[in-house]
Amino acid sequence: MVVVLSLWALLSTLPELMLPWQPDGWTGISADPDGVITDVAKGSSGEAAGIVPGDRIDLAHATFDGRRFFFSFAPPGSRVTVPIVHDGLTRQVTLTSLVRARTPADNITDEIEVLSALVTIVVSAALVLVRPGAMTFGFFLFELSALWVSEWFLVRAPTPLYIAENFWWRVIAGPGLAGLLRFCARFPGDVSTGWRVWVDRYAWVAIPLLSVPGAWTAYADIFGLGAPRLDRILPDAAFAAIAFSLAVFLDAFRTATGQDRQRMRWVFASLVLVLVIAVGNWLIIGFSALPLAYIALYNVSLSVPTIVPLTVAYVLVKQRVVDVSFVLSRAVVYGVVTAIIIICFAALDWVFGRMLAATQWAVPAELLVAIGLGFGLNTMEKRVDRVVDGVLFRKRHIAEIQLARAAQTLPHAPTYEAADEHLLRVPVGALELTSGAIFRRDEEGRLTRVASIGWSDRDLASLEPADSLVLQLVASQAPMRMREALLPRADLPSKEAAPVIAMPVITRHNLRAIAFYGPHRSGADLDDDEIRELTEVTKAAAAAYDHIEAEALRKQVRDLSDVIARGLPAH
């Protein structure tokens, strides 16, 4: 069933790719669902026929093709005859559809929208096939209901196929919003709890609530009945169903913990972004005169809802998810750096254009400045990163300072036990991790657990030199995410305390210890910046172990020297 519905959706959307080569025609007339003319484009066949805003199409006496092509686009060169009522008098008007002019921006944005529709269909269908269940199937239906039908396809489709499409895309709203309710009630574990069990069980109520008005609207369109009253309540009913779905999702988010809460945070962030852009688009289209850049941005933003299925796929398929705040901080940093570069070039272009316009030095001067900015880009990025983290992400910035201080302090640890505790407790506390453990090599070559947080006595206590995990760390001498280990382990902590990374402590190319760290208490995985900071801490721990061993050897040498000096036999 999923494959059939996906093919139908692809058939309805992909033909839009043909528009740049086969543009549609139109009569230049806009009308509301009751047939009242609202606008007539200048230079169109509608204007040539004397049609003006306020005239009305006699829907009851218009032919099906007349209603179909008069309200929307039509094949170029086709003739459309409809009865027009003007000042109480009805006359038959025949209009010829003219080719609708398209710009390169129209073509590009159409291709982007088709690509986003393709990604939405493929990703949501793949989720059902990879993770079959009521949750993913409900999400699949919702994504189908949110798609659009190709303008190129509707204009050229035979009448039976056009009617089928008209019914389908109006009726699917009910199953789509029922699917959204089930998805919100079950996400992320495909299990509903508490009062959400009732939402999951009775989500089907949304089907007649929205599908009946949709079917009646399609019927009215075919037979020219105008805008039925049920059609007018459809947007309100859909909005109410979506608002209730979000309330269900927020309640599930409120009660979630650990990894589940972090997964839901990603989906919630993507939904909020889509809603903000939708509101922004609604505000933008209220203005009649907008710069082309804003219009292009509006067109491209229509593909933004694709991030919702991509986000859902990410959090369902990926074992661990990155903290949303990390992504936001990187986005702010790169956005600020980009803005600085754009402002610099704009200012320089203005200055050089005025001061050096009459000379030949304008272009070389701009090139030299561009090269200078290029060399300083890395330094600029680091400084902006520090400012953004210090101002907007202060907790993360403090953790970074604590880890850097730990890396400076560790080499001065006087004993192995002090180094072990420092290597364990500072990262776990600074990064708010669920667990951590230190395994240090003993005299027999075995790696023994010497300190831990969040590990029980039943968990792994030691590692043999020939253990697969030990061999992988010896070979790579680099941090390794536990999900990338060659062999799964059943002797490690489970659930929230499960370690997500193993950090080797290397001294002179020898594996001296292993530090295991769990995820953040929020459920988020360790990101690349945090792993780099932990790597510096483990390097400092290696220096500490080396220093402690050297001090022990020096003490042994001193003791032997004292024995020899006193003339006593050495033991």
C-alpha positions as CSV (number, residue, x, y, z in Angstrom):
1,M,0.0,0.0,0.0
2,V,2.8,2.4,0.9
3,V,4.5,1.8,-2.5
4,V,1.2,2.4,-4.4
5,L,0.5,5.6,-2.5
6,S,4.0,6.8,-3.1
7,L,3.8,6.1,-6.8
8,W,0.5,8.0,-7.0
9,A,2.1,11.0,-5.2
10,L,5.1,10.9,-7.5
11,L,2.8,10.8,-10.5
12,S,1.0,13.9,-9.2
13,T,4.1,16.0,-8.4
14,L,7.0,15.1,-10.6
15,P,5.4,16.4,-13.9
16,E,6.0,19.9,-12.6
17,L,9.5,19.5,-13.9
18,M,8.1,20.0,-17.4
19,L,6.9,23.6,-16.8
20,P,10.2,25.3,-17.9
21,W,9.9,23.6,-21.3
22,Q,6.1,23.5,-21.6
23,P,4.6,26.5,-19.8
24,D,0.9,26.7,-19.1
25,G,-1.5,29.2,-20.5
26,W,-4.1,31.3,-18.7
27,T,-6.9,33.8,-19.3
28,G,-5.5,36.4,-16.9
29,I,-8.6,36.2,-14.6
30,S,-8.8,35.4,-10.9
31,A,-12.1,34.5,-9.2
32,D,-13.2,33.3,-5.8
33,P,-14.9,29.9,-5.3
34,D,-18.4,31.5,-5.8
35,G,-17.3,32.6,-9.3
36,V,-16.9,36.4,-8.5
37,I,-14.1,37.9,-10.5
38,T,-11.5,39.4,-8.2
39,D,-8.8,40.5,-10.6
40,V,-8.1,40.8,-14.4
41,A,-4.5,41.0,-15.6
42,K,-3.5,43.7,-17.9
43,G,-3.0,42.6,-21.5
44,S,-4.8,39.3,-20.9
45,S,-7.6,37.8,-23.0
46,G,-9.9,38.5,-20.1
47,E,-9.2,42.2,-20.3
48,A,-9.7,42.1,-24.1
49,A,-13.1,40.5,-23.6
50,G,-14.2,43.4,-21.3
51,I,-14.4,41.4,-18.1
52,V,-13.9,43.5,-15.0
53,P,-13.6,42.8,-11.3
54,G,-17.1,42.3,-9.8
55,D,-18.4,40.3,-12.7
56,R,-19.6,36.8,-11.9
57,I,-19.3,33.4,-13.7
58,D,-22.6,31.6,-13.9
59,L,-21.3,28.4,-12.5
60,A,-24.6,26.5,-12.8
61,H,-24.7,27.0,-16.6
62,A,-20.9,26.7,-17.3
63,T,-19.5,23.6,-18.8
64,F,-17.1,21.4,-16.8
65,D,-14.1,22.4,-19.0
66,G,-15.1,26.0,-18.7
67,R,-15.1,25.9,-14.9
68,R,-11.9,23.8,-14.9
69,F,-9.8,26.0,-17.1
70,F,-11.3,29.4,-16.3
71,F,-10.5,29.1,-12.6
72,S,-6.9,28.0,-13.1
73,F,-4.4,27.5,-15.9
74,A,-5.2,25.9,-19.3
75,P,-3.2,24.5,-22.2
76,P,-1.7,27.4,-24.2
77,G,-4.0,28.3,-27.2
78,S,-7.0,26.5,-25.8
79,R,-10.4,28.3,-26.0
80,V,-12.6,28.6,-22.9
81,T,-16.3,29.6,-23.2
82,V,-18.1,30.6,-20.0
83,P,-21.3,32.6,-19.2
84,I,-20.4,35.9,-17.5
85,V,-22.9,38.0,-15.5
86,H,-22.4,41.8,-15.7
87,D,-24.9,44.2,-14.1
88,G,-27.5,41.4,-14.1
89,L,-27.0,40.5,-17.8
90,T,-25.5,37.2,-18.9
91,R,-23.4,36.8,-22.0
92,Q,-21.3,34.0,-23.3
93,V,-17.6,34.9,-23.4
94,T,-14.9,32.9,-25.3
95,L,-11.4,33.4,-24.1
96,T,-8.1,32.1,-25.5
97,S,-5.4,31.1,-23.0
98,L,-2.1,32.8,-23.6
99,V,1.3,31.5,-22.7
100,R,2.1,32.6,-19.1
101,A,5.5,34.2,-19.1
102,R,8.1,32.6,-16.8
103,T,11.3,33.9,-15.5
104,P,14.5,31.9,-14.7
105,A,13.7,32.4,-11.0
106,D,10.3,30.7,-11.6
107,N,12.0,27.7,-13.2
108,I,14.6,27.4,-10.5
109,T,12.1,27.6,-7.6
110,D,9.8,25.1,-9.4
111,E,12.7,22.6,-9.6
112,I,13.5,23.2,-5.9
113,E,9.9,22.5,-4.9
114,V,9.8,19.3,-7.0
115,L,13.0,18.1,-5.4
116,S,11.6,18.8,-1.9
117,A,8.4,16.9,-2.8
118,L,10.5,14.0,-4.0
119,V,12.6,14.0,-0.8
120,T,9.4,14.1,1.3
121,I,7.8,11.2,-0.5
122,V,10.9,9.0,-0.5
123,V,11.9,9.7,3.1
124,S,8.5,9.3,4.6
125,A,7.8,6.1,2.7
126,A,11.3,4.7,3.6
127,L,10.5,5.3,7.3
128,V,7.5,3.0,7.1
129,L,9.5,0.3,5.3
130,V,12.4,0.5,7.7
131,R,10.4,1.1,10.9
132,P,6.9,-0.3,10.2
133,G,4.3,0.7,12.7
134,A,1.3,2.9,13.3
135,M,3.5,5.9,14.1
136,T,5.5,5.9,10.9
137,F,2.5,5.1,8.7
138,G,0.5,7.9,10.3
139,F,3.4,10.3,9.6
140,F,3.5,9.0,6.0
141,L,-0.2,9.8,5.5
142,F,0.3,13.3,7.0
143,E,3.2,14.1,4.6
144,L,1.1,12.9,1.6
145,S,-1.7,15.2,2.6
146,A,0.6,18.1,2.9
147,L,1.9,17.8,-0.7
148,W,0.6,19.7,-3.7
149,V,-0.5,18.6,-7.2
150,S,1.5,19.5,-10.2
151,E,0.0,22.4,-12.1
152,W,1.4,21.0,-15.4
153,F,-0.3,17.6,-14.6
154,L,-3.7,19.1,-13.7
155,V,-3.8,21.2,-16.9
156,R,-3.1,18.3,-19.2
157,A,-4.7,15.4,-17.4
158,P,-7.7,13.7,-19.0
159,T,-11.0,14.6,-17.4
160,P,-11.5,11.2,-15.4
161,L,-7.9,11.5,-14.0
162,Y,-8.4,15.2,-13.2
163,I,-11.6,14.3,-11.2
164,A,-9.8,11.5,-9.4
165,E,-7.0,13.8,-8.5
166,N,-9.4,16.4,-7.3
167,F,-11.2,14.0,-5.0
168,W,-8.0,12.3,-3.8
169,W,-6.2,15.4,-2.7
170,R,-9.2,16.8,-0.9
171,V,-10.2,13.6,0.8
172,I,-6.7,12.7,2.0
173,A,-6.8,15.6,4.5
174,G,-8.8,13.4,6.9
175,P,-6.5,10.4,7.0
176,G,-3.5,12.8,6.9
177,L,-4.5,14.6,10.1
178,A,-5.6,11.4,11.7
179,G,-2.1,10.1,11.0
180,L,-0.6,13.2,12.5
181,L,-2.6,12.6,15.7
182,R,-1.3,9.1,15.9
183,F,2.2,10.1,15.2
184,C,2.2,12.8,17.9
185,A,0.6,10.4,20.4
186,R,3.2,7.6,19.8
187,F,6.4,9.5,19.1
188,P,9.2,8.5,19.5
189,G,8.8,4.9,20.7
190,D,5.6,4.0,18.8
191,V,3.8,3.6,22.1
192,S,1.2,5.9,23.6
193,T,0.8,6.4,27.3
194,G,-1.6,8.2,29.7
195,W,-4.4,10.2,28.1
196,R,-2.6,10.0,24.7
197,V,-3.9,6.4,24.5
198,W,-7.4,7.8,23.9
199,V,-6.0,10.2,21.3
200,D,-4.3,7.3,19.5
201,R,-7.4,5.1,19.7
202,Y,-9.9,7.7,18.4
203,A,-7.7,9.6,15.9
204,W,-9.9,8.2,13.1
205,V,-12.6,10.8,14.1
206,A,-10.5,13.3,12.1
207,I,-11.2,11.3,8.9
208,P,-14.9,12.1,8.5
209,L,-14.4,15.5,10.1
210,L,-12.1,16.6,7.2
211,S,-12.7,14.1,4.4
212,V,-16.5,14.7,4.2
213,P,-16.1,18.5,3.6
214,G,-13.3,17.8,1.2
215,A,-15.3,15.3,-0.8
216,W,-18.3,17.7,-0.9
217,T,-16.0,20.5,-2.1
218,A,-14.7,18.3,-4.9
219,Y,-18.3,17.3,-5.9
220,A,-19.3,21.0,-5.9
221,D,-16.3,21.9,-8.1
222,I,-17.3,19.3,-10.7
223,F,-21.0,20.2,-10.9
224,G,-20.5,24.0,-10.4
225,L,-22.3,24.4,-7.1
226,G,-20.0,27.2,-5.9
227,A,-18.3,27.2,-2.5
228,P,-20.4,25.0,-0.2
229,R,-20.7,25.9,3.4
230,L,-18.8,22.7,4.5
231,D,-15.8,23.9,2.4
232,R,-15.7,27.1,4.4
233,I,-15.3,25.3,7.7
234,L,-12.6,23.0,6.3
235,P,-9.6,25.4,7.1
236,D,-10.9,26.0,10.6
237,A,-11.3,22.2,11.2
238,A,-7.8,21.5,9.8
239,F,-6.3,24.2,12.0
240,A,-8.0,22.9,15.1
241,A,-6.8,19.3,14.4
242,I,-3.2,20.5,13.8
243,A,-3.3,22.6,17.0
244,F,-4.6,19.7,19.0
245,S,-1.9,17.4,17.5
246,L,0.8,19.9,18.6
247,A,-0.7,20.0,22.1
248,V,-0.5,16.2,22.2
249,F,3.1,16.3,21.1
250,L,4.0,18.9,23.7
251,D,2.5,16.8,26.4
252,A,4.5,13.8,25.3
253,F,7.6,16.1,25.3
254,R,6.8,17.3,28.8
255,T,6.8,13.8,30.2
256,A,9.7,12.4,28.2
257,T,13.2,12.0,29.7
258,G,16.8,11.5,28.4
259,Q,17.3,10.4,24.9
260,D,13.6,10.5,24.0
261,R,13.3,14.1,25.1
262,Q,16.3,15.1,23.0
263,R,14.8,13.3,19.9
264,M,11.5,15.1,20.5
265,R,13.3,18.4,20.8
266,W,14.7,18.1,17.3
267,V,11.2,17.4,15.8
268,F,9.7,20.2,17.8
269,A,12.4,22.6,16.6
270,S,11.7,21.7,13.0
271,L,7.9,22.1,13.4
272,V,8.4,25.5,15.0
273,L,10.7,26.6,12.1
274,V,8.1,25.5,9.5
275,L,5.3,27.3,11.3
276,V,7.4,30.5,11.6
277,I,8.2,30.4,7.9
278,A,4.5,29.7,7.1
279,V,3.5,32.8,9.1
280,G,6.2,34.8,7.5
281,N,5.0,33.8,4.0
282,W,1.5,34.7,5.0
283,L,2.7,38.1,5.9
284,I,4.8,38.5,2.8
285,I,2.1,37.7,0.3
286,G,0.0,40.5,1.9
287,F,2.2,43.0,0.2
288,S,1.7,43.8,-3.5
289,A,5.2,45.4,-4.1
290,L,8.1,43.4,-2.9
291,P,11.8,43.3,-4.1
292,L,12.6,40.4,-6.3
293,A,15.0,39.0,-3.6
294,Y,12.1,38.7,-1.1
295,I,9.9,37.1,-3.7
296,A,12.7,34.6,-4.6
297,L,13.2,33.9,-0.8
298,Y,9.4,33.3,-0.5
299,N,9.4,30.8,-3.3
300,V,12.4,28.9,-2.0
301,S,10.9,28.9,1.5
302,L,8.1,26.8,0.2
303,S,10.4,23.8,0.2
304,V,11.4,24.3,3.9
305,P,8.8,21.9,5.2
306,T,11.0,19.1,3.8
307,I,13.1,19.4,7.0
308,V,10.3,17.8,9.0
309,P,10.5,14.3,7.4
310,L,14.3,14.6,7.3
311,T,14.4,15.4,11.0
312,V,12.0,12.6,11.9
313,A,14.1,10.2,9.9
314,Y,17.2,11.5,11.6
315,V,15.9,11.0,15.1
316,L,14.3,7.6,14.4
317,V,17.2,6.0,12.5
318,K,20.2,7.5,14.3
319,Q,21.0,5.8,17.6
320,R,22.2,9.1,19.2
321,V,21.3,12.6,18.3
322,V,23.3,15.8,18.5
323,D,22.1,18.5,20.9
324,V,20.0,21.2,19.2
325,S,21.9,24.0,20.9
326,F,25.1,22.8,19.2
327,V,23.5,23.1,15.8
328,L,22.1,26.5,16.7
329,S,25.4,27.8,17.9
330,R,27.2,26.7,14.7
331,A,24.4,28.3,12.6
332,V,24.8,31.6,14.5
333,V,28.6,31.6,14.2
334,Y,28.6,30.9,10.5
335,G,25.7,33.4,10.0
336,V,27.7,36.2,11.8
337,V,30.9,35.4,9.9
338,T,29.0,35.5,6.6
339,A,27.3,38.8,7.5
340,I,30.7,40.3,8.4
341,I,32.2,39.3,5.1
342,I,29.2,40.6,3.1
343,I,29.3,43.9,5.0
344,C,33.0,44.3,4.5
345,F,32.8,43.7,0.8
346,A,29.8,46.0,0.5
347,A,31.6,48.8,2.4
348,L,34.8,48.2,0.4
349,D,33.0,48.2,-2.9
350,W,31.3,51.5,-2.0
351,V,34.6,53.1,-0.8
352,F,36.7,51.9,-3.7
353,G,33.9,52.7,-6.1
354,R,33.9,56.3,-5.0
355,M,37.6,56.9,-4.2
356,L,39.3,54.8,-6.8
357,A,36.7,54.7,-9.5
358,A,38.7,57.0,-11.8
359,T,41.9,54.9,-11.4
360,Q,43.0,51.4,-12.2
361,W,43.5,50.5,-8.6
362,A,40.0,49.6,-7.6
363,V,40.0,46.0,-8.7
364,P,43.5,45.2,-7.4
365,A,42.7,46.8,-4.0
366,E,39.5,44.7,-3.6
367,L,41.5,41.6,-4.5
368,L,44.1,42.3,-1.9
369,V,41.4,42.9,0.7
370,A,39.7,39.7,-0.3
371,I,42.9,37.7,0.1
372,G,43.4,39.3,3.5
373,L,40.0,38.3,4.6
374,G,40.6,34.8,3.4
375,F,43.7,34.5,5.5
376,G,41.9,35.9,8.5
377,L,38.8,33.8,8.1
378,N,39.8,31.1,10.5
379,T,40.8,33.5,13.2
380,M,37.6,35.5,12.7
381,E,35.6,32.3,13.0
382,K,37.3,31.3,16.3
383,R,36.7,34.8,17.8
384,V,33.1,34.9,16.8
385,D,32.7,31.3,18.1
386,R,34.0,32.4,21.6
387,V,31.7,35.5,21.7
388,V,28.6,33.5,20.6
389,D,29.3,30.7,23.1
390,G,30.0,33.2,25.8
391,V,26.9,35.3,25.3
392,L,24.2,32.9,23.9
393,F,25.4,29.5,25.1
394,R,27.0,30.3,28.4
395,K,26.7,26.9,30.0
396,R,28.5,25.3,27.1
397,H,31.2,28.0,27.2
398,I,31.7,27.4,31.0
399,A,32.1,23.6,30.3
400,E,34.7,24.4,27.6
401,I,36.6,26.5,30.1
402,Q,36.5,23.8,32.7
403,L,37.8,21.2,30.3
404,A,40.6,23.4,29.2
405,R,41.5,24.1,32.8
406,A,41.4,20.3,33.5
407,A,43.8,19.8,30.6
408,Q,46.2,22.3,32.2
409,T,45.9,20.8,35.7
410,L,46.1,17.1,35.0
411,P,49.8,16.8,34.2
412,H,50.5,18.0,37.8
413,A,48.5,15.1,39.4
414,P,50.8,13.5,42.1
415,T,49.2,10.0,42.0
416,Y,47.4,7.7,39.6
417,E,44.3,7.9,41.7
418,A,44.2,11.7,41.5
419,A,44.7,11.6,37.7
420,D,41.9,9.0,37.4
421,E,39.5,11.1,39.4
422,H,40.3,14.2,37.5
423,L,39.9,12.4,34.1
424,L,36.5,11.1,35.3
425,R,34.8,13.7,37.3
426,V,35.6,16.9,35.5
427,P,34.3,15.9,32.1
428,V,31.2,14.1,33.6
429,G,30.4,17.2,35.7
430,A,31.2,19.9,33.2
431,L,29.4,18.3,30.3
432,E,26.6,16.9,32.5
433,L,27.1,13.3,31.3
434,T,25.1,10.3,32.5
435,S,28.1,8.1,33.1
436,G,31.9,7.7,32.9
437,A,34.5,5.1,33.7
438,I,38.3,4.9,33.7
439,F,40.1,1.6,32.8
440,R,43.9,1.7,33.6
441,R,46.5,-0.9,32.7
442,D,47.8,-2.8,35.6
443,E,51.2,-4.7,36.0
444,E,49.8,-7.8,34.2
445,G,48.7,-5.8,31.1
446,R,45.0,-6.0,31.9
447,L,42.9,-2.8,31.8
448,T,41.0,-2.6,35.1
449,R,38.2,-0.3,36.1
450,V,39.6,2.0,38.7
451,A,37.0,4.7,38.8
452,S,33.4,5.1,37.5
453,I,30.2,7.1,37.7
454,G,26.9,5.6,36.7
455,W,28.4,2.1,36.4
456,S,27.2,-0.8,38.7
457,D,29.2,-3.7,40.1
458,R,27.6,-6.0,37.5
459,D,29.0,-3.9,34.6
460,L,32.4,-4.5,32.9
461,A,35.2,-4.6,35.4
462,S,38.3,-5.3,33.2
463,L,39.5,-5.7,29.6
464,E,42.0,-8.2,28.4
465,P,44.8,-7.1,26.1
466,A,43.4,-9.2,23.3
467,D,39.8,-7.8,23.7
468,S,38.4,-6.5,20.4
469,L,37.7,-3.0,21.7
470,V,41.3,-2.7,23.1
471,L,42.8,-3.8,19.8
472,Q,40.7,-1.3,17.9
473,L,41.9,1.5,20.1
474,V,45.5,0.4,19.9
475,A,45.2,0.4,16.1
476,S,43.5,3.7,15.7
477,Q,44.9,5.6,18.8
478,A,41.9,7.9,18.4
479,P,38.5,8.3,20.0
480,M,35.9,5.7,18.9
481,R,32.2,6.0,19.1
482,M,30.8,2.9,20.6
483,R,28.2,2.4,17.9
484,E,31.1,2.0,15.5
485,A,32.8,-0.8,17.4
486,L,33.2,-4.0,15.4
487,L,31.6,-6.3,18.0
488,P,28.6,-5.3,20.2
489,R,29.0,-5.6,24.0
490,A,26.4,-6.8,26.5
491,D,28.6,-6.1,29.6
492,L,28.3,-2.3,29.5
493,P,25.7,0.0,31.2
494,S,22.4,0.2,29.3
495,K,19.8,2.8,28.6
496,E,20.8,6.4,29.6
497,A,24.1,5.3,31.1
498,A,25.3,3.4,28.1
499,P,28.7,4.9,27.0
500,V,28.8,6.6,23.6
501,I,32.5,7.0,23.2
502,A,35.8,5.4,24.2
503,M,38.8,7.8,24.6
504,P,42.2,6.1,24.5
505,V,45.0,7.5,26.8
506,I,48.2,7.0,24.8
507,T,51.8,7.2,26.2
508,R,54.6,6.7,23.7
509,H,52.2,4.8,21.3
510,N,51.1,2.5,24.1
511,L,47.5,2.3,25.3
512,R,47.8,3.2,29.0
513,A,44.1,3.7,29.8
514,I,40.6,4.0,28.4
515,A,38.1,6.6,29.4
516,F,34.4,5.8,28.6
517,Y,31.8,8.6,28.6
518,G,28.1,8.5,28.4
519,P,25.7,10.9,26.6
520,H,24.5,14.2,28.1
521,R,21.8,13.9,30.7
522,S,19.4,15.5,28.1
523,G,20.0,12.4,25.9
524,A,22.1,14.3,23.3
525,D,25.2,12.7,21.9
526,L,28.7,14.3,22.3
527,D,29.4,16.6,19.4
528,D,32.7,17.0,17.5
529,D,33.8,20.0,19.5
530,E,33.2,18.2,22.8
531,I,35.2,15.2,21.6
532,R,38.1,17.5,20.6
533,E,38.0,19.0,24.1
534,L,38.0,15.6,25.7
535,T,40.9,14.5,23.5
536,E,42.9,17.4,25.0
537,V,42.0,16.1,28.5
538,T,43.1,12.6,27.7
539,K,46.4,13.9,26.3
540,A,46.9,15.7,29.6
541,A,46.1,12.5,31.5
542,A,48.7,10.7,29.4
543,A,51.3,13.3,30.4
544,A,50.2,12.8,34.0
545,Y,50.6,9.1,33.9
546,D,54.0,9.5,32.3
547,H,55.1,12.0,34.9
548,I,53.9,9.8,37.8
549,E,55.7,6.8,36.3
550,A,58.9,8.8,35.8
551,E,58.7,10.1,39.5
552,A,58.2,6.5,40.7
553,L,61.3,5.4,38.7
554,R,63.3,8.3,40.0
555,K,62.4,7.4,43.5
556,Q,63.4,3.8,42.9
557,V,66.8,5.0,41.5
558,R,67.3,7.2,44.6
559,D,66.5,4.3,46.9
560,L,68.9,2.0,45.1
561,S,71.6,4.7,45.2
562,D,71.1,5.1,49.0
563,V,71.4,1.3,49.4
564,I,74.6,1.2,47.4
565,A,76.1,4.2,49.2
566,R,75.6,2.6,52.6
567,G,77.1,-0.6,51.3
568,L,74.0,-2.6,52.1
569,P,73.0,-5.5,49.8
570,A,70.2,-4.6,47.4
571,H,67.0,-6.5,47.6
